[in-house]
Amino acid sequence: MTWDPAQYARYGDERSRPFIDLLARVGPEVAPRLVVDVGCGDGPATLLLPRRWPQARIVGLDNSPQMLTRARDLDVDRRVQWVQGDLATWDAAGFATEGGSGGPAGGPGFGGIDVLVTNAALQWVPGHRELLPRWARALAPGGVLALQVPHNFGAPSHALMREVAAGHRRADELLPPLQRAAASATAPEYLEILAAAGLTVDAWTTTYVHVLPADIPDTAHKSVHPVLSWVRATALRPVLAVLTDDSEREAFLAEYEAALHEAYPVRDGRVLLEFERVFAVGHKAT
């Protein structure tokens, strides 16, 4: 699957807000030397990190070359080291102690990551629960692991997507990736995982109510339901990757969009999208 940075950025403010709320729970006493954003995407949120910690080395890791290209273009001051890598296989401990896997040769060792943040990325990694203890071990003394994942896979936006996919002639191809993408856990589950890894954990759930204008065109320059425009950049990507034939794809989107109009009616030129997200912040002892 490929990412479309332009489509993703259409709701950039709404997508960045959970990142800001997550960082707000990382205490002011934290003065990191090394900060890593795992699954950094197209960069706007990551570029908040050098503002918060101007003396730190900031690294953004992502597996999408399209997103990283956009991130580098936005980083006009070259404050972030952008690294392509797979979250599932990334060696967090090696990155910190050896100066950065995929980073500059001979980079300084840090002895641990001071702040490891991951925002709206782990849901794409089915085995990420097993990654978290390894990431916790890679933290420096006093380090912080901060995560946020969407937890709205039971919402109409996603349930209707699966329903239309289940009735499609290619359901066997469409349903498995949609189910794999719904891999996030609950706040209590993340708390237990990080606490078992030796961290002191604060975990919570927030439901955002996003007000989406109904007249924003998608990247094809035609008006679509705003929830369709939202998920087209994220949750709908596994479907679009399978349905490469234009007519087949448009038929799926038409059926799905009709269902969205029923579930999310347009009123006063806007649609209200309730979006639940899970947060956890774990602190390692000094």
Residue pairs with C-beta under 8 A, 6 or more apart in sequence:
1 237
1 238
1 240
1 241
2 64
2 66
2 241
3 41
3 42
3 64
3 66
3 67
3 233
3 237
4 66
4 219
4 232
4 233
5 42
5 66
5 67
5 69
5 70
6 219
7 218
7 219
7 229
7 232
7 233
8 15
8 41
8 42
8 67
8 233
8 234
9 42
9 44
9 70
10 216
10 218
10 229
10 230
10 233
11 210
11 212
11 229
11 230
11 233
12 44
14 208
14 210
15 45
15 120
16 44
16 45
16 48
17 208
18 119
18 120
18 148
18 206
18 208
18 277
18 279
19 45
19 48
19 117
19 119
19 120
19 148
20 45
20 48
21 148
21 206
21 279
22 117
22 119
22 146
22 147
22 148
22 279
22 281
23 48
23 49
23 52
23 117
23 146
25 146
25 202
25 279
25 281
26 115
26 117
26 144
26 146
26 281
27 144
27 283
30 114
30 115
30 142
30 144
31 53
31 55
31 114
32 53
32 56
32 114
32 115
32 143
33 55
33 56
33 57
33 110
33 114
33 140
34 56
34 57
34 59
34 96
34 110
34 112
34 113
34 114
34 115
34 140
35 49
35 53
35 56
35 57
35 58
35 59
35 113
35 114
35 115
35 116
35 117
36 59
36 60
36 61
36 92
36 95
36 113
36 115
36 116
36 117
37 45
37 46
37 49
37 58
37 59
37 60
37 61
37 117
37 118
37 119
38 61
38 87
38 90
38 116
38 117
38 118
38 121
38 135
39 61
39 62
39 87
39 118
39 119
39 120
39 121
39 122
39 124
40 46
40 60
40 61
40 62
40 67
40 68
40 71
40 82
41 62
41 64
41 67
41 71
41 119
41 120
41 121
42 67
42 70
42 71
42 74
43 60
43 67
43 70
43 71
43 72
43 74
43 75
43 80
43 82
44 74
45 119
46 58
46 60
46 71
46 80
47 74
47 75
47 79
47 80
49 56
49 58
49 80
49 117
50 56
50 58
50 77
50 79
50 80
53 115
56 114
56 115
57 81
57 110
58 79
58 80
58 81
59 80
59 81
59 82
59 83
59 95
59 100
59 103
60 68
60 71
60 80
60 81
60 82
60 83
61 83
61 84
61 85
61 87
61 90
61 102
62 68
62 71
62 82
62 83
62 84
62 85
62 121
63 84
63 85
63 86
63 87
64 84
65 84
68 82
68 84
71 80
71 82
72 82
75 82
81 100
81 103
81 104
83 100
83 101
83 102
83 103
84 102
85 101
85 102
87 118
87 121
87 122
87 124
87 125
87 128
87 131
88 125
88 127
88 128
88 131
90 101
91 101
92 113
92 116
92 134
92 135
92 138
93 134
93 137
93 138
94 101
95 101
95 102
95 103
95 113
95 138
96 109
96 110
96 111
96 112
96 113
96 138
96 140
97 109
97 110
97 111
97 112
98 107
98 109
99 106
99 107
99 108
99 109
99 110
100 107
110 140
111 140
112 138
112 139
112 140
112 141
112 143
113 135
113 138
113 139
113 140
113 143
114 139
114 140
114 142
114 143
114 144
115 143
115 144
115 146
116 135
116 138
116 139
116 143
116 144
116 145
116 146
117 145
117 146
117 147
118 146
118 147
118 148
119 147
119 148
120 148
120 149
120 150
120 277
121 149
122 128
122 131
122 147
122 149
122 183
122 184
123 149
123 150
123 181
123 182
123 183
123 184
124 181
124 183
125 131
125 183
126 180
126 183
128 183
129 185
129 189
129 193
132 145
132 147
132 190
132 193
132 194
132 197
133 193
133 196
133 197
135 145
136 145
136 194
136 197
136 198
136 199
136 282
136 284
137 197
139 145
139 199
139 284
140 284
141 284
141 285
141 286
142 283
142 284
142 285
142 286
143 283
143 284
144 281
144 282
144 283
144 284
145 194
145 199
145 280
145 281
145 282
145 284
146 279
146 280
146 281
146 282
147 190
147 279
147 280
147 281
148 277
148 278
148 279
149 184
149 185
149 277
149 278
150 184
150 275
150 276
150 277
150 278
151 184
151 186
151 205
151 276
151 277
151 278
152 158
152 274
152 275
152 276
152 277
153 159
153 181
153 182
153 184
155 274
155 275
155 276
156 259
156 260
156 263
156 264
157 227
157 230
157 231
157 235
157 260
157 263
157 264
157 273
158 178
158 182
158 231
158 235
160 256
160 259
160 260
160 263
161 178
161 231
161 235
161 236
161 239
161 256
162 175
162 178
162 179
163 259
164 252
164 255
164 256
164 259
165 171
165 174
165 175
165 178
165 239
165 252
166 175
168 174
168 252
170 242
170 243
173 242
174 238
174 239
174 242
174 243
177 238
177 239
177 241
177 242
178 235
178 238
178 239
180 238
181 235
181 238
184 278
185 193
185 278
186 205
186 278
187 203
187 204
187 205
187 278
187 279
187 280
188 203
190 201
190 203
190 278
190 280
191 201
191 203
191 280
194 201
194 203
194 280
194 282
195 201
195 282
197 282
198 284
198 285
199 282
199 283
199 284
200 282
200 283
200 285
201 280
201 281
201 282
201 283
202 280
202 281
202 282
203 278
203 279
203 280
203 281
204 278
204 279
204 280
205 276
205 277
205 278
205 279
206 276
206 277
206 279
207 274
207 275
207 276
207 277
208 274
208 275
208 276
208 277
209 272
209 273
209 274
209 275
210 272
210 273
210 274
210 275
211 270
211 271
211 272
212 226
212 227
212 229
212 230
212 270
212 271
212 272
212 273
213 226
213 269
213 270
214 225
214 226
214 266
214 269
214 270
214 271
215 223
215 269
216 223
216 226
216 229
217 223
217 224
218 224
218 228
218 229
218 232
224 232
224 257
225 257
225 260
225 261
225 264
225 266
225 271
226 264
226 271
226 273
227 260
227 263
227 264
227 271
227 273
228 236
228 253
228 256
228 257
228 260
230 273
232 240
239 252
240 249
243 249
243 252
264 271
264 272
264 273
265 271
